[in-house]
Amino acid sequence: MTVERILPTEEAHDLLALTTELADRELAPRAADFEARAAFPREVLRTLGRAGLLGLPYPQEQGGGGQPYEVYLQVLEILASRWLAVAEAVSVHTLACYPVAAHGDERLRERLPAMLGGELLGAYCLSEPQGGSDAAALTTRAWRDGDDYVLAGTKAWITHARDADFYNVFCRTGGPGAKGISCLLADAGTPGITPQAAERTMGLRSSPVAQIAFDDARVPAHRLVGAEGGGFAIAMSALDSGRLGIAACAVGLAQGALDYAVGYARQREQFGRPIVEFQGLGFLLADLATQISAARALTLAAARLRDTGRPYSIEAAKAKLFATDTAMRVTTDALQVLGGAGYVADHPMERYLREAKVLQIVEGTNQIQRMVIARSLSR
């Protein structure tokens, strides 16, 4: 189905046309095979990087694309409609570039062209085996030893853990609570940094996640991002943007599922006519299309707030909550349209359903989003 879009510039129109072309040529034909083999599509990401799609929302003087977040999120949506794992990888990499781009000193920012151009792939190390939602209670430690920080601890659920070139590591350099947390930029090849075996996940199998062990790994002190003790604020600010990325991925996945269900319903005949003509199924598809449009509008409205420098944290939480819950509903109902055919791997619908579930968890569970929204109302 064609999505009607209102874009701010002719350049944005051209960018989305390029994205659609790349998604149809480089992503759609490969998705099923890579998912079946749980193979990470690093070369596909390099192709997207060479096309300028891995640094879109960052300033051109930093090596980015200089695009509004409103445009970047629509690029993510298109990618996700063809292959969610790639769109999620772009979102995570964009998130991983944020600490240096927004808070790094001049020396650290020299790395940005390689990061934003996709030569270097990033990961974001916040969650831990015993702490995910309560990020302020993290226990990975770093202490100063001469010209280095020494890192010790374990991070969990790290996307790109086994494939990244650099890690943003949020660690405790001070006392308890949020004020004791700092951010270090560590090279993946640093001795003492060891990615563990990939988790056996329900979906997104071509984007493996794993724990990372830090065994007295030495990171040069000049790799401190921002001020010591300022890491928690960096992490939360990055997650506001990251939640919009996940919302856009959810909209794209839901749109892909709807498009497939509609195509199937037009071709599948029962009782002498295409099943799309039966009112019960037609009304179901109409509801799905409406929910997707609402999720898209909420996500882009939050992006416009960000683009104009206005507070958007609560709207990002609403967008992430609504869009990912919508993706779960849409993929569930779209699979039902296919009946038994939707339950087998010959069709991508069962994969869409498995993939939708993780979007309700990453970048802050939807229960956490409800807490954030509820607290804003209580204030």
Disulfide bonds with the S-S distance in Angstrom:
none
